[in-house]
Amino acid sequence: MEIPPFGNEFLKVEWPLLLECCAPTAKVERLRALLAKGPNWSTLLPLAEEHGVISQLHTRLRAQDSVAIPEEIEKSLRERHRAQLVFTLSMTAELFRLLEKLRAAGVESIVVKGPVLSVRAYRDPGVRQYVDLDFLIRARDLLAATRALTDLGYDPDVPLAAIAAGKIPGEYLFMKQGTRLLVELHTEHTFRYFPRPLPMEDYFARQTMVALDGNRVPALSPEDEFVLICIHGANIFGNG
């Protein structure tokens, strides 16, 4: 019998605790029972950060008044949670600016994942942690979209000359100098790992609007986003 490399007790408490904190409706008694076992905080916090669920962990633990959380752990969680919220707010503000710029350039776009998925999953754009903004656009609008983003100070990973020459990477990445802002543009040609060509026109025909901080943001239908995320996730794990 093969012995687990980290021992039988590795993440025996931390992983179930993290899953319970991320559940849509946490089971309070189970959560308290796991906390009573004394999780390894130096393992739990990096684990939550690695999976982008610091917000869920902090929110659930903060609600457990009957369970004492070490003061230094609560402080660390609070600071990490606040940093995530500040960054998420800046990303949401940038999302509105980008959508307006793309509209002005005559580019129709759909927001994928990011704050839209956070609203759908948690009813709160600030809960889900993400590091970039993703847009679906038609391939014919790529040059116009690239010019719009460069006007806003973004540097394209793929030069305009390469785009004009028909070069197709896995995504068109843009980074704003001096910031952590990243934008990815996806077209019907970039999702090469899809089993079939991306049905872009169907996506646009079925698109919906999601309420986000007083604005209405173009999004995939829930069914289309579900399929896209599943295939995207399968590709990530498959390449891992």
C-alpha positions as CSV (number, residue, x, y, z in Angstrom):
1,M,0.0,0.0,0.0
2,E,1.4,3.4,-1.1
3,I,1.9,5.9,1.8
4,P,0.6,9.4,1.0
5,P,3.6,11.7,0.6
6,F,2.3,14.2,3.1
7,G,0.9,11.7,5.6
8,N,-2.7,10.6,6.2
9,E,-3.5,13.8,8.1
10,F,-2.6,16.2,5.4
11,L,-5.4,18.7,4.8
12,K,-7.8,16.3,6.7
13,V,-9.4,19.3,8.4
14,E,-8.3,22.2,6.2
15,W,-9.7,21.0,2.9
16,P,-13.3,20.1,4.2
17,L,-13.3,23.4,6.1
18,L,-12.5,25.3,3.0
19,L,-15.2,23.5,1.0
20,E,-17.8,24.1,3.7
21,C,-16.9,27.8,3.7
22,C,-17.4,27.9,-0.1
23,A,-20.7,26.1,-0.1
24,P,-23.7,28.2,-1.2
25,T,-25.3,27.4,2.1
26,A,-22.9,26.4,4.8
27,K,-23.9,23.8,7.4
28,V,-23.2,25.7,10.6
29,E,-22.8,22.7,12.9
30,R,-20.4,21.0,10.5
31,L,-18.4,24.2,10.2
32,R,-18.1,24.6,13.9
33,A,-17.1,20.9,14.3
34,L,-14.3,21.4,11.8
35,L,-13.1,24.5,13.5
36,A,-13.2,22.7,16.9
37,K,-10.6,20.2,15.5
38,G,-8.1,23.0,15.3
39,P,-7.1,23.6,11.6
40,N,-3.6,24.4,10.7
41,W,-3.9,28.1,10.0
42,S,-0.5,28.4,8.3
43,T,-1.8,25.8,5.8
44,L,-5.4,27.0,5.5
45,L,-4.8,30.6,4.6
46,P,-2.3,29.9,1.7
47,L,-4.7,27.2,0.5
48,A,-7.6,29.6,0.4
49,E,-5.5,32.2,-1.3
50,E,-4.2,29.7,-3.9
51,H,-7.8,28.8,-4.8
52,G,-9.0,32.4,-4.8
53,V,-11.5,32.0,-1.9
54,I,-10.2,34.2,0.8
55,S,-13.4,36.2,0.7
56,Q,-15.6,33.1,1.3
57,L,-13.3,31.9,4.1
58,H,-13.2,35.2,5.9
59,T,-17.0,35.8,5.6
60,R,-17.9,32.4,7.0
61,L,-15.4,32.5,9.8
62,R,-16.4,36.0,10.8
63,A,-20.0,34.8,11.3
64,Q,-18.9,32.1,13.8
65,D,-19.1,34.1,17.0
66,S,-19.1,31.0,19.2
67,V,-15.8,29.8,17.8
68,A,-12.6,31.7,18.8
69,I,-10.4,32.5,15.8
70,P,-6.8,33.5,16.7
71,E,-6.5,37.3,16.6
72,E,-3.5,37.3,14.3
73,I,-5.4,35.0,11.9
74,E,-8.5,37.1,11.9
75,K,-6.3,40.2,11.2
76,S,-4.5,38.5,8.4
77,L,-7.8,37.4,6.8
78,R,-9.3,40.8,7.2
79,E,-6.3,42.5,5.5
80,R,-6.2,39.9,2.6
81,H,-10.0,40.2,2.1
82,R,-9.8,44.0,2.0
83,A,-6.9,43.9,-0.5
84,Q,-9.0,41.6,-2.7
85,L,-12.1,43.9,-2.5
86,V,-10.1,47.0,-3.4
87,F,-8.6,45.3,-6.4
88,T,-11.9,43.9,-7.5
89,L,-13.5,47.3,-7.3
90,S,-10.8,48.8,-9.4
91,M,-11.3,45.9,-11.9
92,T,-15.1,46.6,-12.1
93,A,-14.5,50.3,-12.7
94,E,-12.1,49.4,-15.5
95,L,-14.6,47.0,-16.9
96,F,-17.1,49.8,-17.3
97,R,-14.5,52.0,-19.0
98,L,-13.5,49.3,-21.4
99,L,-17.1,48.5,-22.4
100,E,-17.8,52.1,-23.1
101,K,-14.6,52.4,-25.2
102,L,-15.4,49.2,-27.2
103,R,-19.0,50.5,-27.8
104,A,-17.6,53.8,-29.1
105,A,-15.3,51.9,-31.4
106,G,-18.3,49.9,-32.8
107,V,-17.2,46.7,-31.2
108,E,-19.9,44.4,-29.7
109,S,-18.5,42.4,-26.8
110,I,-19.6,40.0,-24.1
111,V,-18.0,39.8,-20.7
112,V,-17.0,36.3,-19.6
113,K,-16.2,35.1,-16.0
114,G,-14.8,37.8,-13.7
115,P,-17.4,39.9,-11.9
116,V,-20.3,38.5,-14.0
117,L,-19.6,35.0,-12.8
118,S,-19.2,36.4,-9.2
119,V,-22.7,37.9,-9.4
120,R,-24.2,34.8,-10.8
121,A,-22.6,32.5,-8.3
122,Y,-22.7,34.6,-5.1
123,R,-24.9,37.6,-6.0
124,D,-21.9,39.9,-5.2
125,P,-19.3,41.1,-7.7
126,G,-16.7,41.3,-5.0
127,V,-16.7,37.8,-3.7
128,R,-15.0,35.9,-6.5
129,Q,-11.3,36.5,-6.9
130,Y,-10.0,37.0,-10.5
131,V,-6.9,38.6,-12.1
132,D,-8.1,39.7,-15.5
133,L,-11.0,40.8,-17.6
134,D,-12.2,38.5,-20.4
135,F,-14.2,39.6,-23.4
136,L,-15.7,37.7,-26.4
137,I,-15.6,39.6,-29.6
138,R,-16.0,38.7,-33.3
139,A,-12.7,38.2,-35.1
140,R,-13.6,40.9,-37.6
141,D,-13.6,43.4,-34.8
142,L,-10.2,42.5,-33.4
143,L,-8.2,45.4,-35.0
144,A,-10.7,48.0,-33.9
145,A,-10.8,46.5,-30.3
146,T,-7.0,46.4,-30.2
147,R,-6.8,50.1,-31.2
148,A,-9.4,50.9,-28.6
149,L,-7.4,49.2,-25.8
150,T,-4.1,50.8,-26.9
151,D,-5.9,54.2,-26.7
152,L,-6.6,53.4,-23.1
153,G,-2.9,52.7,-22.4
154,Y,-2.9,48.9,-22.8
155,D,0.1,47.2,-24.5
156,P,-0.9,44.3,-26.7
157,D,1.0,41.0,-26.4
158,V,0.3,40.5,-30.1
159,P,1.4,43.5,-32.3
160,L,-1.1,45.1,-34.7
161,A,1.0,43.9,-37.6
162,A,0.8,40.3,-36.5
163,I,-3.0,40.7,-36.0
164,A,-3.4,42.2,-39.5
165,A,-1.3,39.3,-40.8
166,G,-3.8,36.8,-39.4
167,K,-1.8,35.5,-36.5
168,I,-4.1,33.7,-34.0
169,P,-2.8,33.0,-30.5
170,G,-4.7,31.2,-27.7
171,E,-5.9,34.7,-26.6
172,Y,-5.1,38.3,-27.3
173,L,-3.5,39.6,-24.1
174,F,-3.3,43.2,-23.1
175,M,-1.4,44.7,-20.1
176,K,-1.6,48.2,-18.7
177,Q,1.9,49.5,-17.8
178,G,2.4,50.3,-14.2
179,T,-0.6,48.3,-13.0
180,R,-1.8,44.7,-12.5
181,L,-4.6,45.2,-15.0
182,L,-4.9,42.4,-17.6
183,V,-7.4,42.1,-20.4
184,E,-7.9,39.1,-22.7
185,L,-9.9,39.2,-25.9
186,H,-11.3,35.9,-27.3
187,T,-12.7,35.4,-30.8
188,E,-14.3,32.4,-32.6
189,H,-10.8,31.5,-33.7
190,T,-8.9,31.5,-30.4
191,F,-10.7,28.7,-28.6
192,R,-9.0,26.0,-30.5
193,Y,-9.5,23.4,-27.8
194,F,-13.2,23.4,-28.2
195,P,-14.5,20.2,-29.8
196,R,-16.4,22.3,-32.4
197,P,-16.0,25.8,-33.8
198,L,-17.1,28.4,-31.3
199,P,-20.8,29.4,-32.2
200,M,-20.1,33.1,-31.8
201,E,-23.2,34.3,-33.5
202,D,-25.3,32.0,-31.3
203,Y,-23.6,33.4,-28.3
204,F,-24.4,37.0,-29.3
205,A,-28.0,36.1,-30.2
206,R,-28.6,34.5,-26.8
207,Q,-26.6,37.0,-24.7
208,T,-28.2,38.5,-21.6
209,M,-27.6,41.5,-19.4
210,V,-26.3,41.2,-15.8
211,A,-26.8,44.0,-13.2
212,L,-23.4,45.0,-11.9
213,D,-23.0,48.0,-9.5
214,G,-25.9,49.9,-11.0
215,N,-24.8,49.1,-14.6
216,R,-26.0,46.5,-17.1
217,V,-23.2,44.4,-18.5
218,P,-23.5,42.1,-21.6
219,A,-23.0,38.5,-20.6
220,L,-23.4,35.0,-22.0
221,S,-26.6,33.2,-21.3
222,P,-26.1,31.1,-18.1
223,E,-26.3,27.9,-20.2
224,D,-23.6,29.1,-22.7
225,E,-21.3,30.3,-19.9
226,F,-21.7,27.0,-18.0
227,V,-20.6,25.0,-21.1
228,L,-17.8,27.4,-21.9
229,I,-16.4,27.2,-18.3
230,C,-16.6,23.4,-18.3
231,I,-14.6,23.1,-21.5
232,H,-12.2,25.7,-20.4
233,G,-11.6,24.0,-17.1
234,A,-11.2,20.6,-18.8
235,N,-8.6,22.1,-21.0
236,I,-6.6,23.5,-18.1
237,F,-6.6,20.2,-16.2
238,G,-5.9,18.3,-19.3
239,N,-2.8,20.4,-20.0
240,G,-1.7,20.1,-16.4
